[in-house]
Amino acid sequence: MGEVPFSGANTRQYIALSKAKFIYSKGALFYMALIKYKAELDQKNYKTRANKVKRKIYLKNIKKISFQISHHRTFPAVVRSRSKSLTEIDRYKRSIC
């Protein structure tokens, strides 16, 4: 903080100024930490919301595909399971048309 001047009045003034600077810097650090914490929290919430939206879209697509299968619409290529061979799927498509 520099050297303390020798006269009494200046010393008191200097100490008061030093305390004010210290309190200000302490407050500034606190608010900087608070802002950083808030930003991290917002980022975490954003990721959580994004994941929820992704899950919702994924579930919506699964429901749509299962609805198509149950209502005998064209068999989507996405649902080709390992258990069914390609020829079985083609036969299924032909039987629907």
N, C-alpha and C positions, 0 to 999 in steps of 0.2 A: 504494500500500500504506500510505500515511499517513506521518507524520513519525517518524523514528528518535529514540527517547529518548536523553538525553545520558549517563547513567551506564553504566559498562562492562558490568555484569551484565545490565541491562535490554536493552542493545544486542545482546549475544550471544543472549539469549532471543528478542528480536524477530527477529533474522536467522534463527534456527533455525525460528521460527514461520513466517516468510515463505517459507523454503525448503519447509517441509512443505506450506504452502498451494499453492505453485507446483507441487510434485510432484503433489499431489492434483488440482489443476486440469488438469495435463497428462494425468494418468491418466484423469480424468473425460472429457476431450475425446477421448482415444483410444478409450475404451469407447463413448462416444456415436457416434463415427464407425464403430466396429465394428458396433454395433447397427443403425445406419442402413444400412450395407453389407449386413448379413445380411437386413434387411427387403427391400431392393431385390432381392437375390438370390432370396429366397423368392417375391417378386412375379413375377420373371422365370420361375422354375421353374413357378409356378402357371399363368402364361399358356401356357408350353410344353406343360404337361400338358393344359390345357383345349383347346389346338389339336389335340393328339394324339387326344383323345377325340372332338372334332368330326370329324376326318379319319376315325377309325375308324367312327363312326356313318354318315358320308357313304358310305364304301366298302361298309359293310354294306347300306345302302339300294340302292346300285347293284347289288350282287350279288343282292339280293332281286328287283329289277326285271328283271335279265337272266335270272334263274332263271324268273320268271313268263313272260317272252317265250319262252324256249327250251322251256318245258313247255306252251305254248299255253293259258295261263290268260287271263283277261280282260286286254285290252291296257290298261295303266295310262295315265291321262291325262298323267302326268308325262313320259312318254317320247315324246310327240308331237314328232317331229322336223320341221324346216322342209321337208325333202324330201317328206314325205308330206302330202297335203292331208287335210282333215277327212273328206271322203267316202271316201277310201281306208281310213282308220282305222275308220270306221263299217262298211264292207264287211268288213274284217278281223274286227271284233267279231261281225258277223252270221254269218260263216263258221264261227266257233268254236262259237257257241251251237247 
